[in-house]
């Protein structure tokens, strides 16, 4: 068994901590996506109507 220096062991631990932090960030993103309401076409159309955007204006913005 090779002798591992204290610095190498600390580096490995720091690497593991960084990996776990990234896993936590990924899990929090998944949680956020589950808790936030999904945007539907119906919602978008309703907001466009509220903003006074006509179907013709929306089509033009979409390149139709």
N, CA, C and O atoms as CSV, one atom per row, in Angstrom:
chain,resi,resn,atom,element,x,y,z
A,1,UNK,N,N,0.848,-1.174,0.000
A,1,UNK,CA,C,0.000,0.000,0.000
A,1,UNK,C,C,0.890,1.232,0.000
A,1,UNK,O,O,1.812,1.358,0.806
A,2,UNK,N,N,0.597,2.120,-0.907
A,2,UNK,CA,C,1.410,3.322,-1.024
A,2,UNK,C,C,1.035,4.305,0.085
A,2,UNK,O,O,-0.121,4.411,0.493
A,3,UNK,N,N,2.036,5.000,0.542
A,3,UNK,CA,C,1.784,6.025,1.548
A,3,UNK,C,C,1.209,7.259,0.874
A,3,UNK,O,O,1.751,7.757,-0.113
A,4,UNK,N,N,0.123,7.732,1.414
A,4,UNK,CA,C,-0.525,8.918,0.886
A,4,UNK,C,C,-0.220,10.054,1.847
A,4,UNK,O,O,-0.381,9.927,3.061
A,5,UNK,N,N,0.223,11.164,1.277
A,5,UNK,CA,C,0.565,12.294,2.125
A,5,UNK,C,C,-0.699,12.939,2.669
A,5,UNK,O,O,-1.800,12.731,2.159
A,6,UNK,N,N,-0.512,13.713,3.701
A,6,UNK,CA,C,-1.621,14.426,4.323
A,6,UNK,C,C,-2.282,15.354,3.310
A,6,UNK,O,O,-3.508,15.467,3.275
A,7,UNK,N,N,-1.476,16.014,2.491
A,7,UNK,CA,C,-1.996,16.943,1.492
A,7,UNK,C,C,-2.844,16.215,0.451
A,7,UNK,O,O,-3.879,16.725,0.021
A,8,UNK,N,N,-2.401,15.020,0.046
A,8,UNK,CA,C,-3.164,14.237,-0.926
A,8,UNK,C,C,-4.507,13.800,-0.341
A,8,UNK,O,O,-5.526,13.825,-1.030
A,9,UNK,N,N,-4.505,13.407,0.913
A,9,UNK,CA,C,-5.744,13.009,1.573
A,9,UNK,C,C,-6.694,14.192,1.692
A,9,UNK,O,O,-7.894,14.058,1.454
A,10,UNK,N,N,-6.153,15.350,2.061
A,10,UNK,CA,C,-6.982,16.550,2.163
A,10,UNK,C,C,-7.559,16.930,0.803
A,10,UNK,O,O,-8.717,17.337,0.709
A,11,UNK,N,N,-6.758,16.798,-0.246
A,11,UNK,CA,C,-7.217,17.100,-1.604
A,11,UNK,C,C,-8.354,16.173,-2.001
A,11,UNK,O,O,-9.346,16.620,-2.578
A,12,UNK,N,N,-8.222,14.893,-1.700
A,12,UNK,CA,C,-9.278,13.936,-2.023
A,12,UNK,C,C,-10.570,14.273,-1.279
A,12,UNK,O,O,-11.659,14.191,-1.848
A,13,UNK,N,N,-10.445,14.649,-0.011
A,13,UNK,CA,C,-11.617,15.020,0.782
A,13,UNK,C,C,-12.257,16.273,0.204
A,13,UNK,O,O,-13.481,16.345,0.091
A,14,UNK,N,N,-11.447,17.261,-0.162
A,14,UNK,CA,C,-11.977,18.480,-0.773
A,14,UNK,C,C,-12.703,18.162,-2.083
A,14,UNK,O,O,-13.745,18.749,-2.376
A,15,UNK,N,N,-12.158,17.241,-2.862
A,15,UNK,CA,C,-12.797,16.832,-4.110
A,15,UNK,C,C,-14.149,16.167,-3.847
A,15,UNK,O,O,-15.121,16.418,-4.560
A,16,UNK,N,N,-14.202,15.323,-2.825
A,16,UNK,CA,C,-15.462,14.665,-2.475
A,16,UNK,C,C,-16.497,15.682,-2.004
A,16,UNK,O,O,-17.675,15.578,-2.344
A,17,UNK,N,N,-16.055,16.661,-1.224
A,17,UNK,CA,C,-16.959,17.716,-0.745
A,17,UNK,C,C,-17.519,18.503,-1.929
A,17,UNK,O,O,-18.716,18.784,-1.979
A,18,UNK,N,N,-16.661,18.855,-2.872
A,18,UNK,CA,C,-17.093,19.602,-4.055
A,18,UNK,C,C,-18.116,18.795,-4.857
A,18,UNK,O,O,-19.103,19.346,-5.346
A,19,UNK,N,N,-17.879,17.503,-4.988
A,19,UNK,CA,C,-18.807,16.643,-5.719
A,19,UNK,C,C,-20.162,16.597,-5.019
A,19,UNK,O,O,-21.200,16.684,-5.675
A,20,UNK,N,N,-20.161,16.463,-3.706
A,20,UNK,CA,C,-21.418,16.408,-2.948
A,20,UNK,C,C,-22.164,17.737,-3.027
A,20,UNK,O,O,-23.392,17.758,-3.107
A,21,UNK,N,N,-21.421,18.853,-3.002
A,21,UNK,CA,C,-22.063,20.167,-3.124
A,21,UNK,C,C,-22.763,20.290,-4.468
A,21,UNK,O,O,-23.871,20.822,-4.544
A,22,UNK,N,N,-22.128,19.802,-5.529
A,22,UNK,CA,C,-22.745,19.847,-6.855
A,22,UNK,C,C,-23.978,18.957,-6.894
A,22,UNK,O,O,-24.979,19.316,-7.514
A,23,UNK,N,N,-23.919,17.797,-6.236
A,23,UNK,CA,C,-25.078,16.910,-6.186
A,23,UNK,C,C,-26.238,17.592,-5.462
A,23,UNK,O,O,-27.394,17.442,-5.857
A,24,UNK,N,N,-25.932,18.337,-4.409
A,24,UNK,CA,C,-26.960,19.064,-3.672
A,24,UNK,C,C,-27.581,20.138,-4.566
A,24,UNK,O,O,-28.801,20.301,-4.587
A,25,UNK,N,N,-26.757,20.857,-5.293
A,25,UNK,CA,C,-27.263,21.888,-6.214
A,25,UNK,C,C,-28.188,21.255,-7.246
A,25,UNK,O,O,-29.250,21.800,-7.545
A,26,UNK,N,N,-27.789,20.105,-7.792
A,26,UNK,CA,C,-28.606,19.418,-8.785
A,26,UNK,C,C,-29.946,18.980,-8.188
A,26,UNK,O,O,-30.989,19.123,-8.826
A,27,UNK,N,N,-29.914,18.446,-6.966
A,27,UNK,CA,C,-31.146,18.022,-6.307
A,27,UNK,C,C,-32.058,19.201,-6.000
A,27,UNK,O,O,-33.277,19.096,-6.139
A,28,UNK,N,N,-31.479,20.319,-5.585
A,28,UNK,CA,C,-32.281,21.506,-5.307
A,28,UNK,C,C,-32.944,22.019,-6.583
A,28,UNK,O,O,-34.077,22.499,-6.539
A,29,UNK,N,N,-32.259,21.924,-7.709
A,29,UNK,CA,C,-32.834,22.332,-8.993
A,29,UNK,C,C,-34.002,21.422,-9.364
A,29,UNK,O,O,-35.035,21.898,-9.836
A,30,UNK,N,N,-33.844,20.123,-9.154
A,30,UNK,CA,C,-34.933,19.188,-9.433
A,30,UNK,C,C,-36.133,19.493,-8.536
A,30,UNK,O,O,-37.277,19.468,-8.992
A,31,UNK,N,N,-35.870,19.777,-7.274
A,31,UNK,CA,C,-36.933,20.095,-6.326
A,31,UNK,C,C,-37.655,21.364,-6.763
A,31,UNK,O,O,-38.885,21.418,-6.745
A,32,UNK,N,N,-36.894,22.384,-7.154
A,32,UNK,CA,C,-37.476,23.642,-7.591
A,32,UNK,C,C,-38.361,23.425,-8.803
A,32,UNK,O,O,-39.450,23.993,-8.888
A,33,UNK,N,N,-37.902,22.604,-9.747
A,33,UNK,CA,C,-38.691,22.375,-10.956
A,33,UNK,C,C,-39.987,21.627,-10.650
A,33,UNK,O,O,-40.967,21.771,-11.382
A,34,UNK,N,N,-40.005,20.834,-9.585
A,34,UNK,CA,C,-41.220,20.125,-9.200
A,34,UNK,C,C,-42.189,21.011,-8.438
A,34,UNK,O,O,-43.400,20.803,-8.508
A,35,UNK,N,N,-41.680,21.992,-7.714
A,35,UNK,CA,C,-42.540,22.822,-6.885
A,35,UNK,C,C,-43.076,24.041,-7.616
A,35,UNK,O,O,-44.105,24.589,-7.220
A,36,UNK,N,N,-42.406,24.476,-8.669
A,36,UNK,CA,C,-42.882,25.628,-9.432
A,36,UNK,C,C,-43.906,25.167,-10.458
A,36,UNK,O,O,-43.748,24.113,-11.076
A,37,UNK,N,N,-44.938,25.949,-10.633
A,37,UNK,CA,C,-45.952,25.542,-11.612
A,37,UNK,C,C,-45.393,25.568,-13.026
A,37,UNK,O,O,-44.578,26.422,-13.374
A,38,UNK,N,N,-45.840,24.628,-13.823
A,38,UNK,CA,C,-45.409,24.563,-15.213
A,38,UNK,C,C,-46.156,25.620,-16.017
A,38,UNK,O,O,-47.321,25.910,-15.747
A,39,UNK,N,N,-45.488,26.181,-16.990
A,39,UNK,CA,C,-46.109,27.176,-17.860
A,39,UNK,C,C,-46.736,26.439,-19.038
A,39,UNK,O,O,-46.086,25.627,-19.697
A,40,UNK,N,N,-48.011,26.735,-19.292
A,40,UNK,CA,C,-48.708,26.100,-20.403
A,40,UNK,C,C,-48.989,27.135,-21.484
A,40,UNK,O,O,-48.889,28.339,-21.252
A,41,UNK,N,N,-49.340,26.648,-22.664
A,41,UNK,CA,C,-49.716,27.546,-23.744
A,41,UNK,C,C,-50.924,28.386,-23.345
A,41,UNK,O,O,-51.023,29.560,-23.703
A,42,UNK,N,N,-51.821,27.786,-22.615
A,42,UNK,CA,C,-53.008,28.504,-22.149
A,42,UNK,C,C,-52.596,29.699,-21.285
A,42,UNK,O,O,-53.153,30.788,-21.421
A,43,UNK,N,N,-51.616,29.491,-20.396
A,43,UNK,CA,C,-51.120,30.583,-19.552
A,43,UNK,C,C,-50.497,31.691,-20.398
A,43,UNK,O,O,-50.711,32.877,-20.145
A,44,UNK,N,N,-49.733,31.291,-21.391
A,44,UNK,CA,C,-49.059,32.260,-22.256
A,44,UNK,C,C,-50.071,33.086,-23.029
A,44,UNK,O,O,-49.936,34.304,-23.135
A,45,UNK,N,N,-51.084,32.424,-23.567
A,45,UNK,CA,C,-52.115,33.136,-24.328
A,45,UNK,C,C,-52.871,34.097,-23.417
A,45,UNK,O,O,-53.165,35.226,-23.810
A,46,UNK,N,N,-53.186,33.653,-22.205
A,46,UNK,CA,C,-53.902,34.524,-21.269
A,46,UNK,C,C,-53.071,35.764,-20.938
A,46,UNK,O,O,-53.601,36.874,-20.897
A,47,UNK,N,N,-51.768,35.577,-20.703
A,47,UNK,CA,C,-50.892,36.713,-20.395
A,47,UNK,C,C,-50.770,37.654,-21.595
A,47,UNK,O,O,-50.711,38.872,-21.426
A,48,UNK,N,N,-50.733,37.097,-22.793
A,48,UNK,CA,C,-50.657,37.923,-23.997
A,48,UNK,C,C,-51.921,38.763,-24.134
A,48,UNK,O,O,-51.856,39.944,-24.474
A,49,UNK,N,N,-53.062,38.152,-23.868
A,49,UNK,CA,C,-54.331,38.894,-23.938
A,49,UNK,C,C,-54.349,40.007,-22.889
A,49,UNK,O,O,-54.790,41.123,-23.166
A,50,UNK,N,N,-53.863,39.691,-21.675
A,50,UNK,CA,C,-53.802,40.710,-20.611
A,50,UNK,C,C,-52.909,41.875,-21.016
A,50,UNK,O,O,-53.180,43.028,-20.680
A,51,UNK,N,N,-51.834,41.556,-21.748
A,51,UNK,CA,C,-50.889,42.588,-22.172
A,51,UNK,C,C,-51.375,43.338,-23.402
A,51,UNK,O,O,-50.734,44.287,-23.852
A,52,UNK,N,N,-52.512,42.910,-23.944
A,52,UNK,CA,C,-53.065,43.598,-25.103
A,52,UNK,C,C,-52.412,43.211,-26.413
A,52,UNK,O,O,-52.510,43.950,-27.393
A,53,UNK,N,N,-51.751,42.074,-26.450
A,53,UNK,CA,C,-51.104,41.613,-27.683
A,53,UNK,C,C,-52.146,40.905,-28.535
A,53,UNK,O,O,-52.814,39.980,-28.072
A,54,UNK,N,N,-52.279,41.336,-29.765
A,54,UNK,CA,C,-53.242,40.729,-30.679
A,54,UNK,C,C,-52.654,39.447,-31.257
A,54,UNK,O,O,-51.438,39.256,-31.235
A,55,UNK,N,N,-53.513,38.569,-31.774
A,55,UNK,CA,C,-52.991,37.358,-32.418
A,55,UNK,C,C,-52.042,37.674,-33.567
A,55,UNK,O,O,-51.064,36.961,-33.792
A,56,UNK,N,N,-52.340,38.751,-34.292
A,56,UNK,CA,C,-51.479,39.142,-35.414
A,56,UNK,C,C,-50.092,39.565,-34.921
A,56,UNK,O,O,-49.081,39.218,-35.530
A,57,UNK,N,N,-50.051,40.316,-33.814
A,57,UNK,CA,C,-48.765,40.740,-33.249
A,57,UNK,C,C,-47.975,39.535,-32.758
A,57,UNK,O,O,-46.764,39.456,-32.970
A,58,UNK,N,N,-48.652,38.601,-32.107
A,58,UNK,CA,C,-47.974,37.408,-31.610
A,58,UNK,C,C,-47.416,36.586,-32.769
A,58,UNK,O,O,-46.286,36.102,-32.702
A,59,UNK,N,N,-48.201,36.431,-33.822
A,59,UNK,CA,C,-47.748,35.681,-34.992
A,59,UNK,C,C,-46.541,36.342,-35.630
A,59,UNK,O,O,-45.598,35.668,-36.046
A,60,UNK,N,N,-46.575,37.677,-35.707
A,60,UNK,CA,C,-45.453,38.400,-36.296
A,60,UNK,C,C,-44.189,38.202,-35.472
A,60,UNK,O,O,-43.110,37.998,-36.028
A,61,UNK,N,N,-44.316,38.263,-34.133
A,61,UNK,CA,C,-43.150,38.052,-33.269
A,61,UNK,C,C,-42.591,36.645,-33.397
A,61,UNK,O,O,-41.394,36.426,-33.215
A,62,UNK,N,N,-43.465,35.688,-33.711
A,62,UNK,CA,C,-43.038,34.309,-33.876
A,62,UNK,C,C,-42.562,34.007,-35.295
A,62,UNK,O,O,-42.125,32.895,-35.591
A,63,UNK,N,N,-42.652,34.990,-36.149
A,63,UNK,CA,C,-42.187,34.812,-37.511
A,63,UNK,C,C,-43.177,34.057,-38.390
A,63,UNK,O,O,-42.794,33.428,-39.377
A,64,UNK,N,N,-44.444,34.126,-38.022
A,64,UNK,CA,C,-45.474,33.410,-38.815
A,64,UNK,C,C,-46.152,34.355,-39.772
A,64,UNK,O,O,-47.041,33.945,-40.519
